Amino acid sequence: MQDTLDLVSALRRPRLLIRAAKAGLRTYSRDRDLVRIPGHAAGGSRQTLSRLIAQEEALNATRRAGRGGYDPQIHVAILTALLAEIRRLTKPQAAAA
């Protein structure tokens, strides 16, 4: 788990992408938004996080290579979901209180 968080914290993406993803967190709803990302459905956070990381890395490689088919809207949606899943996994559990 810590390896995953280290990997995500080491991401280097354009500031505009990160700012857009963070802005999306304000209105993000896991049940509504995660199912809109191709290949995802609401499930376990760790599995979802792994899939989002793989998808984001592929999108970023496409972006950096300048290939057609890159969709910044999907990239922002995936980054937003990625940030939300990290928050979900790292926040203290209310049930433990």
N, C-alpha and C positions, 0 to 999 in steps of 0.2 A: 504494500500500500504506500509506504513512504517513497519507494522508487517511483511510483506513478506521480506522486505530488512533486517530487524533485524534477521529474521530466517536464511537467507542466510549468513549474516555476522557471525553468530554463528556456522556455519558449521565447524566441525573439521574433516578433511580428511588427509590422508597421503600426505606428501609434494610432493612426486613424481606425484600423481594424479593432484594436484593443478598446479604444474609446467607444466605438459603436457597440461592441459586445457588452461593455460595462453599462452603457445606457440601456441596453436591452434587458438587463437584469431587473430594472425597476418594474417592468410589466411582465416578466417571465412567469409562466405557469407551466410546471412540468407536465401535467396531464394534457394540457392543450398543445404546447409547443414542441415537446419531444417527439410526438407522433408525426409531426409535420416534416421532420428531418428524414430523408430517404434512408430506409434500412433500420429504423429505430422504433421501438415501442417502450413505453414506461415499464421498467423492470428493476432489477437490482442495480444499485448505484455503481458498484465496482465494475460490473459487466458493461454497463452503459458508458462509464468513463473510459474504459479500454477501447470500446468501439468508436467513441467520439474522438479520442486521441488519434487512432489510426486514420479515421476519415479526415480529420483536420490536417494531419501530416501530408496526406495525399493531395488535398486541396492546395496546401501551401507549396508543394512541389510543382503543381500545375501553374500556380500563380508566378512562382519564381522563374519557371521556364518560359513563361509567356505563351503557353499553348492555349489554343481555343478551348472552349468548354468551361473555362474558369467562371464561376458565378460568385461575385462578392457577397451577394445577399445570402446565399447558402453558407458561405464561409463565416459571416457574422453570426448567423443562426447557430452554427455548430460551436463557434467560440463562446457564445452566450450560454448555450447548454453546458458546455465544458466548465465554465466558471460556476454555473449554478450547481452542477454535480459536485464540484470540489467543495463549495460552501456546504452543501448537504452532508457530505462525508466528514467534514472537519468541525461542524458545529456541535456543541455539547448536546447530548441527547436529553430531551425534556423528560423522558420516562425514567431516567436515572436519578432525577431529583427527588 
